């Protein structure tokens, strides 16, 4: 068991850890959560011994190995498989000793130990981990120096996973991964045989791959059983209990203080007044849980919506120079489409986004789009385009050259930079704040189409939830590339798979895609070709309508399924609003209650529209 006892740590004047501790059971998988900047990575460094503490102790049974992703990614001439195998230092040392040992007893001991640790199956296990993180057999034999920084960090992650330490510490591991690697990691961590503590803002990972949540807030650690959804529920209940207890204590304090104030000067009541003063001094203050509000995201919609379709691709191709990356592209995009692009990194997702966003012309074929189409494009590399010495107000002033200062600052506050934050140089902003600024600049003119390429990398859980709300409130079309399954499931209605040099509609949901990804990985490890999505499905059903024209039933069924999913999502939203209104939390906040009531009416209207669409599609399917 890992025991953290009375840990205190300061960073300058900031108290990150305040006489806090936790006991992590052996074999548990712990999701470590808390707002950015609260000290999660600092605690990891304390556990590994890289940082000392002001007070407190770390206790771990003797002989337990601690492992984490190396800060410096490997980049030498060694092949990827060699780097990963070298992470098991005991195996490497024993194999080297076996080559030179002459004592028969020692040779026997080495052979026994190598068998115990599965040394001879190690290359296969290393290859399995590398493959799960996106490296095929050919890539595994290439030197590390051939790969970019992000891919090398995957190798570092593969190395620590392969070494299987007794205590595995992972700090935002999905930041280096695409969705396919992330889905594989969910599955791997769920079956990890030792103790894991993982810092993550990925809700899906925290719900599927861990059995405890450790929360760091206001310098204190609290350990909860269950995944993130269970943690949210437990914390909300604790918050309500503390609020009631604090209200009761405040009333008692007021009553005692009133008696003291009235009678402390009277000789006949002095003793009773003094006893109440002592009671007040001994009364431990109940601190209510305070949730810091997250600044919402806001994406302005277009002034005038466009008629569908906004974009049509007819046998289009895209690439760079003479190199064709994607071809056989035949799609249309409507003004209210919500599309998520799936597929491993390197298959062409960013290329497709650049084509749709007008940053890359088609190499062949035809791409028709409205002349009035406005597109906003956000990608992580754009953060480097911000002027590090300038401020959010300075960047906005470029887009509002004739606007008065008050209006520019009002816009800065609207995108998440109120008051003094608007005058903070970009170089002092956090990664999440830079992403917020870039999103605000990209969507400034109210686009018809919003293209988001990995928008959540620097955002904590609450900020990701705010982003989901903003995307769902945005009236235009959205195209998403993300390794965050929660974001995709909450925002996307259509899934397109980028792979094999083209883009295809994926017929299924994210559970189907996870099954497909894990199944394809297993098939490839067995030497079989990875199945194409939908390859095992029968030929598309067709029927003739009343006029004798052939009608494909597959697209109709898919539209019907999407309508049903939309109805279920809206029903769930209504239930959440009703629950919020029913628990009395807004009894003293009539403005918020009114806002919720209005939101409920809007959702009800959307539900009625979705139900009408479902009925029409049902009738069309039955008629076919």
C-alpha positions in Angstrom: 0.0 0.0 0.0 1.2 3.5 -0.9 0.7 5.8 2.1 0.9 9.6 1.9 1.0 11.0 5.4 0.7 14.7 6.4 2.3 16.0 3.2 2.9 19.8 2.9 4.5 21.5 -0.1 4.8 25.1 -1.1 5.7 26.6 -4.4 6.9 30.1 -3.7 4.1 31.6 -1.7 1.5 29.1 -3.0 0.5 26.3 -0.6 -0.1 23.4 -3.0 -0.4 20.5 -0.5 -1.6 21.4 3.0 -0.9 18.7 5.6 -2.8 16.1 3.5 -2.6 12.4 2.8 -4.2 9.3 1.4 -3.8 5.5 1.5 -3.7 3.9 -1.9 -4.6 0.1 -1.7 -2.4 -2.4 -3.5 -3.7 -3.3 -7.0 -6.0 -0.3 -7.2 -6.3 1.9 -10.3 -6.7 5.5 -9.2 -7.7 8.4 -11.4 -6.0 11.6 -10.0 -8.2 14.7 -10.7 -8.2 18.4 -9.9 -8.1 21.7 -11.6 -5.0 22.6 -13.6 -2.3 24.1 -11.4 -3.4 22.6 -8.1 -0.3 20.4 -7.7 -1.0 16.9 -9.2 2.2 16.7 -11.1 4.1 18.1 -8.1 2.7 15.2 -6.0 4.0 12.7 -8.5 7.5 14.2 -8.2 7.2 13.9 -4.4 6.3 10.2 -4.7 9.2 9.5 -7.0 11.6 11.4 -4.7 12.4 14.2 -7.2 11.0 16.8 -4.8 11.3 17.1 -1.0 8.4 18.2 1.2 8.0 20.7 4.0 6.5 18.0 6.2 5.1 14.5 5.9 6.3 11.1 4.7 5.8 8.7 1.8 5.5 5.0 2.6 5.8 2.2 0.1 6.7 -1.5 0.8 10.3 -2.2 0.3 11.3 -3.5 -3.1 8.3 -2.0 -5.0 9.3 -0.5 -8.3 7.9 2.9 -9.3 7.6 3.7 -13.0 6.5 6.8 -15.0 7.0 8.1 -18.5 10.5 9.6 -19.0 10.5 13.4 -19.3 12.9 13.1 -22.2 11.6 11.1 -25.1 14.1 8.5 -26.6 15.8 9.7 -29.8 18.8 7.6 -30.4 19.7 5.1 -33.1 18.1 2.1 -31.3 15.0 0.6 -32.8 11.7 1.1 -31.1 11.5 -2.5 -30.0 15.0 -2.3 -28.5 14.1 0.8 -26.5 11.0 -0.9 -25.1 12.8 -4.2 -24.3 15.5 -2.2 -22.5 12.9 -0.8 -20.1 12.9 -4.2 -18.3 16.3 -3.6 -16.6 16.2 -6.9 -14.7 15.7 -9.0 -17.8 18.4 -7.1 -19.7 20.9 -7.6 -16.8 20.1 -11.3 -16.4 20.4 -12.0 -20.2 23.8 -10.2 -20.3 25.0 -12.1 -17.2 23.8 -15.4 -18.8 26.2 -14.9 -21.7 29.3 -14.7 -19.4 28.3 -16.8 -16.3 30.3 -20.0 -15.7 29.0 -21.2 -12.3 26.4 -23.9 -12.9 24.4 -22.9 -9.8 24.3 -19.3 -11.0 23.4 -20.3 -14.5 20.5 -22.3 -13.1 19.3 -19.4 -10.9 19.4 -17.0 -13.9 17.5 -19.5 -16.1 14.8 -19.9 -13.4 14.4 -16.2 -12.8 14.2 -15.5 -16.6 11.4 -18.1 -16.8 9.6 -16.6 -13.8 9.6 -13.1 -15.4 8.6 -14.4 -18.8 11.8 -13.2 -20.5 11.4 -15.3 -23.6 7.9 -13.9 -24.3 9.1 -10.3 -23.7 9.6 -9.4 -27.4 6.0 -10.5 -28.2 4.7 -8.4 -25.3 6.8 -5.4 -26.3 5.5 -5.6 -29.8 1.9 -5.9 -28.6 2.3 -2.7 -26.5 3.9 -0.8 -29.4 1.2 -2.0 -31.8 -1.5 -0.9 -29.5 0.0 2.6 -29.4 0.1 2.9 -33.2 3.4 1.3 -34.3 3.1 -1.4 -36.9 5.8 -4.1 -37.3 7.8 -2.1 -39.8 7.8 1.0 -37.6 9.0 -1.1 -34.6 12.2 -1.9 -36.5 13.0 1.7 -37.3 15.3 3.9 -35.1 13.8 6.3 -32.7 15.5 9.2 -34.4 13.2 8.7 -37.4 10.2 9.9 -35.4 8.9 13.3 -34.3 8.6 14.3 -30.6 5.0 13.2 -30.2 5.7 9.7 -31.5 8.8 9.4 -29.4 6.7 10.2 -26.3 4.5 7.2 -27.3 7.6 5.1 -27.3 8.4 6.3 -23.8 4.9 5.4 -22.7 5.2 2.0 -24.4 8.5 1.4 -22.4 7.0 2.1 -19.0 3.8 0.0 -19.8 6.0 -2.9 -20.9 8.1 -2.8 -17.7 5.0 -3.2 -15.6 6.2 -1.4 -12.4 4.5 -2.1 -9.1 3.4 1.5 -9.0 2.7 3.0 -12.4 2.4 6.9 -12.5 0.9 8.3 -15.7 0.5 12.1 -16.3 -2.0 12.8 -19.0 -1.0 9.8 -21.1 -3.7 10.3 -23.8 -2.2 13.7 -24.8 0.3 11.9 -27.0 -2.3 9.5 -28.5 -4.9 9.5 -31.2 -8.4 8.0 -30.5 -7.3 4.5 -31.5 -4.4 4.5 -29.1 -6.6 6.0 -26.4 -9.2 3.2 -26.8 -6.4 0.6 -26.5 -5.0 2.3 -23.4 -8.5 2.2 -21.7 -8.5 -1.5 -22.2 -4.8 -2.0 -21.1 -5.2 0.0 -17.9 -8.4 -1.8 -17.0 -6.5 -5.1 -16.9 -3.2 -3.7 -15.4 -2.0 -6.2 -12.7 -0.5 -3.7 -10.3 -1.2 -0.3 -8.8 -1.8 2.7 -11.2 -2.3 6.4 -10.5 -3.2 8.3 -13.6 -3.6 12.1 -13.9 -6.2 12.6 -16.6 -9.0 14.9 -17.7 -10.4 12.2 -20.0 -13.8 11.3 -18.5 -14.1 8.1 -20.4 -10.8 6.8 -19.1 -11.8 7.8 -15.6 -15.1 6.0 -15.9 -13.9 2.8 -17.6 -10.4 2.1 -16.5 -10.1 3.1 -12.8 -11.8 2.0 -9.6 -10.9 4.9 -7.3 -10.8 8.7 -7.8 -8.3 10.8 -5.8 -9.3 14.5 -5.8 -6.9 17.4 -5.0 -8.7 20.6 -4.1 -7.6 23.5 -1.9 -4.5 21.6 -0.8 -6.4 18.5 0.4 -6.5 15.0 -1.0 -9.7 12.9 -0.8 -10.0 9.3 -2.1 -13.4 8.1 -3.5 -14.4 4.6 -4.5 -15.6 4.1 -8.1 -15.1 6.0 -11.4 -15.6 9.6 -12.2 -19.4 9.6 -12.5 -19.6 8.0 -9.0 -17.1 10.6 -7.7 -19.3 13.5 -9.0 -22.3 12.0 -7.3 -20.5 11.4 -4.0 -19.0 14.8 -4.0 -22.3 16.5 -4.7 -23.9 14.6 -1.8 -21.0 15.6 0.4 -21.3 19.2 -0.7 -25.0 19.3 0.3 -24.2 17.7 3.7 -21.5 20.2 4.4 -23.6 23.1 3.3 -26.4 22.0 5.7 -23.9 21.5 8.5 -22.3 24.9 7.9 -25.6 26.6 7.9 -26.5 25.0 11.2 -23.1 25.9 12.7 -23.3 29.5 11.5 -26.7 29.8 13.2 -25.2 28.4 16.5 -22.3 30.8 16.2 -24.6 33.7 15.7 -26.7 32.7 18.7 -23.6 32.2 21.0 -22.0 35.5 19.8 -25.3 37.3 20.4 -25.4 36.1 24.1 -21.7 37.1 24.6 -22.2 40.6 23.1 -25.3 41.2 25.3 -24.0 39.9 28.7 -20.2 40.0 28.7 -20.3 43.3 30.6 -22.8 42.2 33.2 -21.2 40.7 36.4 -24.2 38.4 36.9 -23.8 36.8 33.4 -20.1 37.1 33.0 -19.4 33.4 33.8 -22.0 32.2 31.3 -20.7 34.6 28.7 -17.2 33.3 29.2 -18.2 29.7 28.8 -19.8 30.6 25.5 -16.7 32.3 24.4 -14.8 29.1 25.1 -17.3 27.1 23.1 -16.9 29.5 20.2 -13.1 29.1 20.3 -13.3 25.3 20.4 -15.8 25.1 17.5 -14.0 23.9 14.4 -15.1 25.8 11.3 -16.9 23.7 8.7 -15.5 24.6 5.3 -18.1 24.2 2.6 -16.9 22.8 -0.7 -16.3 25.7 -3.0 -16.4 25.0 -6.8 -14.7 27.7 -8.8 -16.8 28.7 -11.7 -15.4 27.8 -15.1 -15.6 30.6 -17.7 -18.0 29.3 -20.4 -17.0 29.1 -24.0 -19.1 31.0 -26.5 -19.1 30.4 -30.3 -21.2 33.0 -32.2 -23.2 31.6 -35.0 -23.5 33.1 -38.5 -25.8 36.1 -39.1 -27.5 34.3 -42.0 -27.7 30.4 -42.3 -26.9 28.9 -45.6 -29.1 26.6 -47.7 -28.1 22.9 -47.6 -25.8 21.5 -48.7 -23.0 23.9 -47.8 -20.2 21.8 -49.2 -20.3 19.0 -51.8 -17.4 16.8 -52.8 -17.5 14.8 -56.0 -14.8 12.3 -56.6 -12.3 14.7 -55.0 -8.7 14.0 -54.0 -6.4 15.9 -51.6 -2.7 15.8 -50.9 0.6 17.7 -51.0 2.6 18.4 -54.1 2.5 15.2 -56.1 1.7 13.0 -53.1 -2.0 12.1 -53.0 -3.2 11.4 -49.4 -7.0 11.0 -49.9 -9.1 10.2 -53.0 -12.6 9.0 -53.9 -14.2 11.6 -51.7 -17.9 11.9 -52.2 -19.7 13.7 -49.4 -22.0 16.6 -48.7 -22.1 18.7 -45.5 -25.3 20.3 -44.3 -25.5 23.5 -42.2 -26.4 21.6 -39.0 -24.1 18.6 -39.4 -22.1 17.3 -36.4 -19.3 15.1 -37.8 -16.5 13.3 -35.9 -13.5 12.0 -37.9 -12.1 8.7 -36.8 -8.9 7.0 -37.8 -5.3 6.6 -36.7 -2.8 9.4 -36.9 -1.2 9.7 -40.3 -4.2 8.5 -42.2 -5.2 11.9 -43.4 -7.7 13.4 -40.8 -5.9 16.8 -40.7 -5.5 16.7 -44.5 -9.3 16.3 -44.8 -9.9 19.1 -42.4 -7.6 21.4 -44.4 -9.5 20.5 -47.6 -12.9 21.2 -46.0 -11.6 24.4 -44.3 -10.3 25.8 -47.6 -6.7 25.6 -46.6 -5.9 23.0 -49.2 -7.3 22.9 -52.7 -8.5 19.6 -54.2 -5.9 17.9 -56.4 -8.7 16.5 -58.6 -12.4 16.1 -58.7 -14.8 18.8 -57.7 -15.5 20.6 -54.4 -18.6 22.9 -54.5 -19.3 25.2 -51.7 -21.3 28.4 -51.0 -19.6 31.6 -51.9 -20.7 33.0 -48.6 -19.4 30.1 -46.5 -17.4 31.3 -43.5 -15.2 28.6 -41.8 -13.4 28.7 -38.5 -10.4 26.3 -38.1 -8.7 25.4 -34.8 -5.7 23.1 -34.5 -3.1 22.7 -31.7 -0.2 23.9 -33.8 -2.0 27.3 -34.2 -1.1 28.1 -30.6 2.4 28.8 -31.8 0.9 31.6 -34.0 0.0 33.7 -31.0 2.3 36.6 -30.2 3.8 35.7 -26.9 4.6 39.3 -25.8 1.1 40.5 -26.7 -2.1 40.2 -24.6 -5.6 38.9 -25.4 -6.8 42.5 -25.7 -4.0 43.2 -28.2 -5.0 40.2 -30.4 -8.6 41.2 -30.3 -7.8 44.8 -31.2 -6.4 43.5 -34.6 -9.9 42.2 -35.4 -11.7 45.3 -34.0 -9.4 48.2 -35.2 -12.1 50.9 -35.1 -13.9 49.7 -31.9 -13.7 51.7 -28.7 -11.5 50.2 -25.9 -14.6 49.3 -23.8 -16.0 47.2 -26.6 -12.7 45.4 -27.1 -12.5 44.6 -23.4 -16.1 43.4 -23.3 -15.3 41.0 -26.1 -12.2 39.8 -24.2 -14.4 39.1 -21.2 -16.9 37.3 -23.4 -14.3 34.8 -24.6 -12.9 34.2 -21.1 -10.5 37.0 -20.3 -12.1 39.4 -17.9 -10.5 42.3 -16.0 -6.7 42.0 -15.5 -6.6 38.6 -17.3 -7.1 40.5 -20.6 -3.8 42.3 -20.1 -1.8 39.2 -19.3 0.9 38.5 -21.9 0.3 35.3 -23.8 3.6 33.8 -22.6 2.2 33.8 -19.0 -1.1 32.1 -20.0 -1.6 28.4 -19.4 -2.1 26.0 -22.2 -5.8 25.9 -21.6 -6.0 29.7 -21.7 -4.1 29.9 -24.9 -6.5 27.4 -26.4 -9.4 29.5 -25.2 -7.9 32.6 -26.8 -7.3 30.9 -30.1 -10.8 29.5 -30.2 -12.2 33.0 -29.5 -10.1 34.5 -32.3 -11.0 31.7 -34.8 -14.8 32.0 -34.2 -14.8 35.8 -34.0 -16.7 36.4 -37.2 -19.6 33.9 -36.6 -18.7 31.0 -38.9 -21.1 28.6 -40.7 -18.6 25.7 -40.1 -16.4 25.1 -37.1 -13.5 22.7 -37.6 -11.8 21.6 -34.3 -8.7 19.5 -34.5 -7.9 18.1 -31.0 -9.4 21.1 -29.0 -9.2 19.4 -25.6 -5.5 18.8 -25.1 -4.9 21.5 -22.6 -8.3 21.6 -21.0 -9.3 20.2 -17.6 -12.5 18.2 -17.1 -14.7 21.2 -16.2 -13.4 23.2 -19.2 -14.1 20.2 -21.5 -17.7 20.2 -20.2 -17.9 23.9 -20.9 -16.6 23.2 -24.5 -19.2 20.5 -25.0 -22.0 22.9 -24.0 -20.6 25.6 -26.3 -20.4 23.2 -29.3 -24.0 21.9 -28.6 -25.3 25.5 -28.4 -23.5 26.6 -31.6 -26.0 26.7 -34.4 -23.6 26.0 -37.3 -22.0 22.8 -38.6 -19.1 21.2 -36.6 -16.3 18.8 -37.7 -14.3 17.2 -34.9 -11.0 15.4 -34.6 -10.4 14.3 -31.0 -9.1 11.5 -28.8 -11.7 12.4 -26.2 -14.5 9.9 -26.6 -16.8 11.8 -24.2 -16.5 14.9 -26.5 -17.3 12.8 -29.6 -20.3 11.0 -28.0 -21.7 14.3 -26.6 -21.4 16.4 -29.7 -21.2 14.2 -32.9 -24.2 12.8 -34.8 -22.2 11.4 -37.7 -19.0 9.3 -37.7 -16.6 9.3 -40.7 -13.7 6.9 -40.8 -10.5 8.2 -42.5 -8.3 5.3 -43.6 -7.1 3.4 -46.7 -6.6 6.6 -48.6 -10.2 7.7 -48.4 -13.1 8.7 -46.1 -16.1 6.5 -45.4 -19.2 6.7 -43.3 -18.8 4.5 -40.2 -22.0 2.7 -39.6 -22.2 2.4 -35.8 -21.5 4.2 -32.5 -18.4 4.6 -30.4 -18.9 1.3 -28.7 -18.9 -0.3 -32.1 -15.8 1.6 -33.0 -14.0 0.5 -29.9 -14.8 -3.1 -30.7 -13.6 -2.6 -34.2 -10.3 -1.0 -33.1 -9.5 -3.7 -30.5 -10.6 -6.4 -32.9 -8.4 -5.1 -35.7 -5.4 -4.9 -33.3 -5.9 -8.6 -32.2 -6.3 -9.8 -35.9 -3.1 -8.0 -37.0 -1.1 -9.5 -34.1 -2.3 -13.0 -35.2 -1.0 -12.2 -38.7 -4.4 -11.9 -40.2 -5.5 -8.8 -42.2 -7.4 -6.2 -40.2 -11.1 -6.4 -41.0 -12.6 -3.4 -42.8 -15.4 -1.8 -40.8 -18.6 -3.3 -42.2 -16.7 -5.9 -44.2 -18.6 -8.8 -42.5 -22.0 -7.1 -43.1 -24.3 -8.5 -45.8 -24.9 -6.6 -49.0 -26.9 -3.4 -48.5 -30.6 -4.1 -48.4 -32.6 -2.6 -51.2 -36.4 -2.3 -51.8 -38.5 -0.8 -54.6 -40.8 2.1 -53.7 -44.3 2.6 -55.0 -42.9 4.0 -58.3 -40.7 1.0 -58.8 -37.5 2.9 -58.0 -34.8 1.1 -56.0 -34.3 2.5 -52.5 -31.3 1.6 -50.3 -32.5 0.9 -46.8 -29.1 1.3 -45.1 -29.0 5.1 -45.2 -32.6 5.3 -44.1 -31.9 3.1 -41.1 -28.8 5.1 -40.3 -30.9 8.3 -40.3 -33.5 6.7 -38.2 -30.8 5.6 -35.7 -29.4 9.1 -35.6 -32.9 10.5 -34.9 -33.4 8.0 -32.1 -30.0 8.9 -30.6 -30.9 12.6 -30.8 -34.2 12.0 -29.1 -32.5 10.0 -26.3 -30.0 12.8 -25.8 -32.7 15.4 -25.6 -34.8 13.3 -23.2 -31.7 12.9 -21.0 -31.2 16.7 -21.0 -34.8 17.3 -20.0 -34.5 14.8 -17.1 -31.3 16.6 -15.9 -33.0 20.0 -16.0 -36.1 18.6 -14.2 -33.9 17.1 -11.5 -32.1 20.4 -11.0 -35.4 22.3 -10.7 -36.9 19.7 -8.4 -34.1 19.5 -5.8 -34.7 23.1 -4.7 -31.2 24.3 -5.3 -32.4 27.3 -7.2 -35.1 28.3 -4.8 -33.1 31.3 -3.7 -31.9 32.1 -7.3 -35.0 32.8 -9.3 -33.0 34.1 -12.3 -31.2 30.8 -12.7 -34.4 28.9 -12.3 -36.0 31.0 -15.0 -33.0 30.4 -17.2 -33.3 26.7 -16.7 -37.1 26.8 -17.5 -36.4 28.6 -20.7 -33.7 26.1 -21.6 -36.2 23.3 -20.9 -38.7 24.9 -23.3 -36.0 25.1 -26.0 -35.0 21.5 -25.5 -38.7 20.4 -25.6 -39.1 22.2 -29.0 -36.0 20.5 -30.3 -37.4 17.1 -29.0 -40.7 17.7 -30.8 -38.8 18.5 -34.1 -36.6 15.3 -33.6 -39.8 13.2 -33.0 -41.4 14.6 -36.1 -38.3 13.7 -38.1 -38.3 10.2 -36.6 -42.0 9.7 -37.6 -41.3 10.8 -41.2 -38.3 8.5 -41.5 -40.2 5.6 -40.0 -43.0 6.0 -42.5 -40.5 6.3 -45.3 -38.7 3.1 -44.2 -42.0 1.2 -43.8 -43.1 2.4 -47.3 -39.8 1.2 -48.8 
